[in-house]
Amino acid sequence: MENEANYSKVWAVYELALCYFPGSSPKSATDKLSRWIRLSGDLMDKLLALDWHPGKKLFTPKQAMCIIEHLGEP
C-alpha cells in the first residue's frame, strides 16, 4: 500500500488479507489473516473494542488501521 489515504476506506476482509498475502487466493489469504488475528491476543482485544467480531466481512478504517499498526505495513 503506497499511502495512508488508502487506509481511510472500508476494506473487505479479503482485500486487506490479499495485501498481506498477495500470492494467495482470496479465501486462503482471508484464512491466514484471520489466523494471525486469532493468535494475537492484543490485536483481537483491540478489534473487539472497535466493534469487530470474527465473521464480519468488512473492516472499518479504524479497524484496518489497528491491524496495520499491529502487524505492520503489508
C-alpha distance (Angstrom), angle and dihedral (degrees) to the residues before:
residue distance angle dihedral
M1 . . .
E2 3.75 . .
N3 3.78 106.3 .
E4 3.76 141.7 12.1
A5 3.81 92.1 -112.5
N6 3.81 86.7 75.7
Y7 3.79 89.0 62.6
S8 3.80 94.3 62.0
K9 3.80 95.1 76.5
V10 3.78 133.9 84.7
W11 3.80 107.7 -96.5
A12 3.76 127.3 -150.4
V13 3.79 105.3 -131.8
Y14 3.81 91.1 -119.7
E15 3.84 91.3 52.4
L16 3.78 93.5 56.9
A17 3.80 90.9 40.1
L18 3.81 90.7 54.8
C19 3.81 89.4 53.7
Y20 3.82 88.3 59.9
F21 3.81 95.1 38.6
P22 3.83 106.0 28.9
G23 3.81 96.0 166.4
S24 3.79 93.8 54.9
S25 3.77 132.8 88.1
P26 3.82 114.4 -103.3
K27 3.83 90.7 -105.8
S28 3.79 94.0 48.5
A29 3.81 92.7 45.4
T30 3.81 90.8 49.5
D31 3.80 91.1 49.8
K32 3.81 91.5 50.1
L33 3.82 94.1 47.9
S34 3.82 90.3 47.0
R35 3.80 89.4 52.1
W36 3.83 91.3 50.6
I37 3.81 90.0 50.6
R38 3.83 92.9 47.6
L39 3.81 92.8 48.5
S40 3.79 93.1 49.1
G41 3.78 104.3 72.9
D42 3.80 94.6 -173.2
L43 3.79 92.8 51.7
M44 3.80 92.4 46.4
D45 3.82 90.7 50.7
K46 3.81 92.0 49.3
L47 3.80 92.3 48.7
L48 3.80 92.1 48.1
A49 3.82 88.5 52.4
L50 3.83 87.3 53.6
D51 3.85 90.0 56.5
W52 3.80 96.7 -101.5
H53 3.78 122.7 134.4
P54 3.80 133.9 177.8
G55 3.77 111.4 -81.7
K56 3.79 97.2 36.6
K57 3.79 111.5 129.8
L58 3.83 97.4 -150.3
F59 3.79 138.3 53.7
T60 3.80 118.9 -149.7
P61 3.81 116.0 -134.7
K62 3.83 89.8 -100.3
Q63 3.80 91.9 50.7
A64 3.80 91.9 47.4
M65 3.82 91.0 49.5
C66 3.81 89.8 49.3
I67 3.81 89.8 54.7
I68 3.80 92.9 45.8
E69 3.81 92.7 47.7
H70 3.80 90.7 49.4
L71 3.83 100.2 41.5
G72 3.79 98.9 28.1
E73 3.77 129.7 -121.6
P74 3.78 113.7 -35.9
